[in-house]
Each structure stands twice: as C-alpha cells, then as structure tokens.
C-alpha cells in the first residue's frame, strides 16, 4: 500500500471514531470553504480533517460522519461557497418566498412574513455566501429590508437596490444603518472600469440609462463585476427575479413555498406567455423540507425542457 492510500485509510478510521458533525459545525465549515479549493478543512476549533475540497468543479468529500441536518446544509450551500469555474465571471442565485397559489404578497404589497423561521434563516445563509444582494425598488419601498446577515454567522454582503427613479425613501434602513456598503443604481450613463474598494455607506451609481425601457439584467451584472462583486444574490421581488430568469442569467433559484393560500395578490413569476408546455422551463430540482416550508432548489444550468 502506497503512502497516499495509507493516509486515506488513517483518515477514514479517524472519521469513523469521531462524533457526528452537527448543523453548527457544518455551517462553520461552509463559511471556511468559501472560495477555497484543493484543501482539507479541519473540524471547527480542532485539527482533525473534516472536509476535502477539490481543485476544480466545486466537488467535495466529507472526511467524518455528519448528521442529516448537517448533510443537507453541505448539499445546499457548498455549491454556493465554491470558487467560480474557469471562464465563469459571475454566479447568480435568485430566491422567492411564495404561497401555495404562487403569490409573494397581497394586492396591497404586504408580505411579512409568508415563510417561517427556517425559511428566513435559509435566506440569511444565502446572503452570507454572496458578494452582493440585489433587490428592486418596489421590494425596498414595501419591506424596508436590512439585507444583512443576522440569523446566522457570516459577513454582510454589499447591498444593491435597483432604484432608477430614486423611489426608495432616504429614511429606509439601506440608507441609514451603515451596516454594509450599499449601491443605489439610478438612471444615467455608466462609466465602466475598475472601481475603488467599497466602504460602508451609500454610493449612487448612474447606470440604468435615461429612457423607460426595462432595466437590463446583464448591465447590472457588468456594473457589479466592476466593483469586484461576482457572486450575486437576487433576493427580490418577483419582477426583478423574473427579469433575470427571463434573461437566462440565473444559475440557481431557491423557491420556498409556504402552506398558505392568499387567493389574490402579487405573482411570484412574471414571464412571457408560452403556447406549449414543451417550451416550459424544467430545471433540475431538489426538494428539501425547511420547517413549515418546502424548498425547491432549482438549477438552470441543466434545463430538462422538451422531455
């Protein structure tokens, strides 16, 4: 038996004799794994090997046993923590929290809260693994969100609000709490090129043009890339998420469905009509229970339409 094989046998024996990784340890490992490759991470606050990350492709292997909740975290979030693949400039994930009948808010815009505690914690974990979290002006006005990481450990992302006409009140959290760098994308011509490192506070970025044409999602991603922001979380609302989905710019979409029927209200998706189901989007889907909610974790890199 060669030296490498002996090392693997020793690591496997150590793993079998070790206590199970729990949810807390799993999340700490996921945070350590962010943008790492070709390394072996130890257990939190220890030296025993726990997680092996491959050099390419975002592949990983547990080196010690884990409970079912911890395994679920690894499956859902390690792909978000992995470095971008060669040639990939941006990774984009969207999120929607909706009722059984596909509504994200009432007719008046009230949406706090459709999803339960586990669903909201899931949302905060995505924020913690993202360079930037993006919302449209309608969501920012209606919800006055903080867009920070509070229900779990991790750093706050850069906050981005698409606010062409400066509709969001300057008294809202995004503009007053100084919790994270905040980009306010507004109407105007964009000056492309590398930008200085962002600091806490609000920076207006003219980049959305001067006409009333729909905002261009690819232009937004290009602007964020100039600021060094490549892992992008489109948090809402439905119109904003739909625009990125329709532009085929979402790599992943997490849809959390709550056992609630609103009846009438604002739809989760606003997409062009299709005449035949052969043209429907059929992404690869993984279904996970999140307390009172059901999560549909969708991958759009593999579209199974037309089967």
Legacy VTK file of the C-alpha trace (Angstrom):
# vtk DataFile Version 3.0
C-alpha trace
ASCII
DATASET POLYDATA
POINTS 307 float
0.000 0.000 0.000
1.455 3.383 -1.011
1.754 6.357 1.346
-1.293 8.181 -0.062
-3.512 5.133 0.354
-2.268 4.647 3.923
-3.090 8.268 4.722
-6.608 7.800 3.376
-7.144 4.677 5.457
-5.940 6.506 8.581
-8.264 9.456 7.865
-11.233 7.114 7.342
-10.556 5.339 10.644
-10.337 8.694 12.426
-13.632 9.752 10.893
-15.428 6.610 11.986
-14.316 7.134 15.588
-15.330 10.822 15.614
-18.585 12.403 16.789
-21.087 13.452 14.129
-20.769 16.891 12.595
-23.803 18.926 13.605
-25.510 21.882 11.934
-23.351 24.475 13.708
-20.087 22.751 12.725
-21.323 22.239 9.160
-22.118 25.930 8.735
-18.724 26.962 10.110
-17.050 24.628 7.600
-19.135 26.053 4.768
-18.048 29.589 5.688
-14.401 28.435 5.790
-14.847 26.774 2.398
-15.902 29.986 0.682
-13.803 30.441 -2.481
-11.403 27.681 -1.389
-10.231 24.738 -3.495
-7.777 21.861 -3.248
-7.652 21.995 0.546
-8.671 19.867 3.515
-10.505 21.784 6.219
-10.334 20.671 9.863
-13.238 20.453 12.261
-14.059 23.850 13.775
-11.789 24.565 16.751
-9.849 21.372 16.078
-7.248 19.738 13.858
-8.936 16.530 12.682
-9.742 16.601 8.942
-13.422 17.199 8.191
-13.961 18.354 4.609
-11.924 17.885 1.413
-12.431 20.407 -1.382
-11.278 19.516 -4.884
-9.216 21.796 -7.106
-11.880 22.248 -9.749
-15.573 21.778 -10.315
-16.709 22.544 -6.780
-16.559 18.886 -5.758
-16.196 17.995 -2.089
-15.997 14.987 0.212
-16.810 14.624 3.885
-13.994 13.066 5.898
-16.040 12.414 9.012
-19.681 11.448 9.658
-22.379 14.114 9.836
-25.996 14.123 10.942
-28.773 14.515 8.377
-29.275 18.247 9.002
-25.553 18.887 8.502
-25.508 16.848 5.272
-28.425 18.916 3.996
-26.505 22.136 4.655
-23.462 20.839 2.779
-25.594 19.810 -0.196
-27.402 23.151 -0.400
-24.639 25.620 0.381
-21.252 24.215 -0.591
-22.074 24.812 -4.284
-22.633 28.477 -3.393
-19.360 28.661 -1.462
-17.231 27.118 -4.218
-14.950 29.306 -6.369
-16.193 30.265 -9.812
-15.336 27.766 -12.505
-12.679 28.571 -15.096
-14.115 31.068 -17.560
-17.057 31.909 -15.304
-17.261 35.611 -14.449
-20.417 35.647 -12.345
-22.587 33.240 -10.371
-26.195 34.289 -9.831
-28.793 32.802 -7.498
-32.358 34.042 -7.106
-34.847 33.495 -4.294
-38.602 33.710 -3.928
-40.813 33.038 -0.926
-44.356 32.272 -2.043
-47.712 30.830 -1.019
-49.176 27.583 -2.368
-51.018 29.590 -5.001
-47.877 31.322 -6.231
-48.262 34.704 -4.506
-45.421 36.646 -2.898
-47.574 39.392 -1.381
-51.146 40.588 -1.060
-52.603 43.052 -3.543
-51.529 45.866 -1.202
-47.952 44.546 -1.098
-47.980 43.053 2.413
-45.607 40.069 2.628
-44.155 39.917 6.156
-43.939 37.043 6.582
-45.043 34.368 4.163
-42.226 31.993 5.110
-41.431 30.548 8.526
-38.343 30.902 10.696
-36.351 28.141 8.979
-37.032 29.700 5.593
-35.851 33.111 6.769
-32.669 31.584 8.245
-32.065 29.905 4.873
-32.347 33.314 3.234
-29.746 34.785 5.614
-27.360 31.926 4.828
-27.519 32.732 1.122
-26.717 36.359 1.966
-23.677 35.245 3.978
-22.243 33.411 0.949
-22.888 36.200 -1.557
-20.765 39.155 -2.611
-23.870 41.251 -3.219
-27.598 41.022 -2.532
-29.883 42.769 -5.033
-33.478 43.975 -4.655
-35.754 46.081 -6.798
-37.128 49.432 -5.704
-40.634 48.025 -5.147
-39.380 45.480 -2.622
-37.187 48.059 -0.898
-40.092 50.507 -0.595
-42.631 47.946 0.634
-40.453 45.907 3.019
-37.803 48.395 4.187
-35.333 45.454 4.355
-31.938 45.468 6.047
-30.422 42.800 3.739
-27.867 41.858 6.388
-26.841 38.554 7.983
-28.469 38.325 11.399
-29.922 34.850 11.866
-26.629 33.041 11.327
-22.896 33.758 11.375
-21.219 35.300 8.341
-20.356 38.636 6.788
-22.869 41.078 5.367
-22.897 41.290 1.565
-22.801 44.530 -0.376
-26.400 45.718 -0.700
-27.707 46.788 -4.101
-31.032 48.443 -4.826
-32.252 48.983 -8.400
-33.814 52.412 -7.984
-33.860 54.185 -11.339
-36.193 56.999 -10.216
-34.945 57.202 -6.603
-38.249 55.883 -5.226
-36.796 54.382 -2.045
-37.063 56.859 0.888
-33.715 58.043 2.226
-35.012 57.184 5.722
-35.023 53.429 4.943
-32.572 51.019 6.600
-30.484 50.595 3.455
-29.545 54.262 3.526
-29.292 54.927 7.258
-27.994 51.918 9.228
-24.434 51.945 7.840
-24.367 48.163 8.268
-22.754 47.421 4.904
-21.679 49.096 1.670
-24.792 49.977 -0.329
-25.044 50.682 -4.060
-28.044 52.629 -5.306
-28.333 52.030 -9.047
-30.060 55.004 -10.663
-30.759 56.484 -14.089
-27.835 57.816 -16.088
-24.919 56.790 -18.253
-22.422 54.357 -16.799
-18.680 54.868 -16.768
-17.281 51.340 -16.917
-13.975 50.210 -15.481
-12.498 49.028 -12.172
-13.750 50.793 -9.081
-12.192 51.539 -5.673
-12.866 49.206 -2.759
-16.313 49.785 -1.319
-16.782 51.140 2.192
-19.802 51.254 4.459
-22.286 53.864 3.381
-24.293 54.630 0.265
-22.882 55.158 -3.220
-25.122 56.203 -6.107
-24.175 54.625 -9.417
-25.744 56.097 -12.572
-26.015 53.120 -14.916
-29.650 52.486 -15.846
-29.939 54.796 -18.845
-32.361 57.645 -19.381
-35.399 56.042 -21.012
-38.214 53.993 -19.574
-37.152 50.701 -21.126
-36.927 47.751 -18.717
-33.737 47.512 -16.706
-31.130 45.311 -18.405
-30.025 42.500 -16.033
-26.770 41.862 -17.910
-25.819 45.528 -17.495
-26.378 45.256 -13.744
-24.093 42.221 -13.539
-21.422 44.066 -15.538
-21.606 47.031 -13.149
-21.300 44.786 -10.102
-18.344 42.953 -11.657
-16.557 46.298 -11.995
-16.902 46.602 -8.220
-15.404 43.142 -7.762
-18.778 41.551 -6.967
-19.178 38.204 -8.721
-21.402 36.039 -6.524
-24.763 37.733 -6.823
-27.959 37.033 -4.888
-31.163 38.352 -6.489
-33.404 38.424 -3.426
-36.496 40.048 -4.873
-39.038 40.946 -5.685
-40.845 38.816 -8.201
-40.432 41.223 -11.120
-36.687 41.556 -10.516
-36.126 37.806 -10.140
-38.262 37.169 -13.222
-36.232 39.630 -15.297
-33.001 37.777 -14.509
-34.677 34.420 -15.141
-36.118 35.582 -18.467
-32.658 36.844 -19.480
-31.267 33.347 -18.727
-28.871 34.794 -16.158
-29.889 32.721 -13.123
-27.669 29.743 -12.363
-29.857 28.739 -9.429
-33.208 29.682 -7.963
-34.453 28.776 -4.493
-38.239 28.887 -4.208
-39.644 28.498 -0.690
-43.310 27.514 -0.670
-45.351 28.136 2.474
-48.572 26.233 3.316
-50.669 29.350 2.795
-53.287 30.372 0.238
-53.501 34.123 -0.342
-56.093 33.983 -3.136
-55.267 37.210 -4.924
-52.041 39.129 -4.840
-48.728 39.699 -6.499
-47.431 36.727 -8.504
-44.058 35.123 -7.895
-43.193 34.997 -11.598
-43.868 37.438 -14.409
-42.616 35.816 -17.601
-43.597 35.866 -21.292
-46.514 33.647 -22.266
-45.880 30.274 -23.895
-48.264 28.269 -26.071
-46.907 24.779 -25.470
-45.592 23.031 -22.377
-42.602 21.873 -24.426
-41.376 25.480 -24.030
-41.731 25.498 -20.231
-38.632 25.745 -18.082
-37.881 22.403 -16.420
-34.800 22.924 -14.257
-33.167 20.219 -12.215
-34.919 20.309 -8.845
-34.090 19.210 -5.319
-36.858 19.396 -2.710
-35.966 19.984 0.925
-38.189 20.497 3.967
-37.490 23.776 5.779
-39.641 23.538 8.878
-43.085 24.729 7.808
-41.906 25.469 4.242
-40.870 23.338 1.277
-37.769 24.456 -0.591
-37.395 23.829 -4.306
-33.683 24.257 -5.089
-33.542 24.702 -8.860
-30.543 24.563 -11.175
-30.852 26.211 -14.578
-27.535 25.015 -15.959
-29.426 21.802 -16.769
-32.803 22.505 -18.360
-34.877 19.375 -18.936
-37.449 21.063 -21.165
-38.884 19.115 -24.069
-38.550 15.669 -22.424
LINES 1 308
307 0 1 2 3 4 5 6 7 8 9 10 11 12 13 14 15 16 17 18 19 20 21 22 23 24 25 26 27 28 29 30 31 32 33 34 35 36 37 38 39 40 41 42 43 44 45 46 47 48 49 50 51 52 53 54 55 56 57 58 59 60 61 62 63 64 65 66 67 68 69 70 71 72 73 74 75 76 77 78 79 80 81 82 83 84 85 86 87 88 89 90 91 92 93 94 95 96 97 98 99 100 101 102 103 104 105 106 107 108 109 110 111 112 113 114 115 116 117 118 119 120 121 122 123 124 125 126 127 128 129 130 131 132 133 134 135 136 137 138 139 140 141 142 143 144 145 146 147 148 149 150 151 152 153 154 155 156 157 158 159 160 161 162 163 164 165 166 167 168 169 170 171 172 173 174 175 176 177 178 179 180 181 182 183 184 185 186 187 188 189 190 191 192 193 194 195 196 197 198 199 200 201 202 203 204 205 206 207 208 209 210 211 212 213 214 215 216 217 218 219 220 221 222 223 224 225 226 227 228 229 230 231 232 233 234 235 236 237 238 239 240 241 242 243 244 245 246 247 248 249 250 251 252 253 254 255 256 257 258 259 260 261 262 263 264 265 266 267 268 269 270 271 272 273 274 275 276 277 278 279 280 281 282 283 284 285 286 287 288 289 290 291 292 293 294 295 296 297 298 299 300 301 302 303 304 305 306
